[in-house]
Amino acid sequence: MVLGLATAAPLLAQGEQSTAPYAYRQLDDPAKEEKAQALMETLRCLQCQGQSIADSDAPIAGSMRSLVRERIEAGEDPEAIRSWLMERYGDYVSYAPRITGLTWPLFAVPAVLLLLAFLLLRRLFTGSAKPGEGA
């Protein structure tokens, strides 16, 4: 009896219908599908981390693809969808993070370090060869 239940469970699970109807199905309108695809390529899969939801086969990526397509189909703006997903999952979900009061140093520090390196190298190269000194 227990063995029968154990073998029947996978068969029942395979028969269940997906809750994400647009996970692997494209929208009928090519223009809307293009918008959805462009947005999906800028959103990170939360499970795979290195892939966009457009490329990932993870279940959560399928659900996110379906959400994006459903909202695009309903006429929602892609940036509004991105903002909604970032509110829901955090800034990490987007490959294009927002500059906020907490994140601006992440963008400013590399620029400051490059400027500092440029000034130090310039000083090093222009200050070592003084006019009138021979080799």
Salt bridges, closest charged atoms under 4 A:
GLU33 OE2 - ARG69 NH2 2.97
GLU76 OE2 - ARG71 NH1 3.04
GLU79 OE1 - ARG82 NE 3.22
ASP91 OD1 - ARG98 NH2 2.96
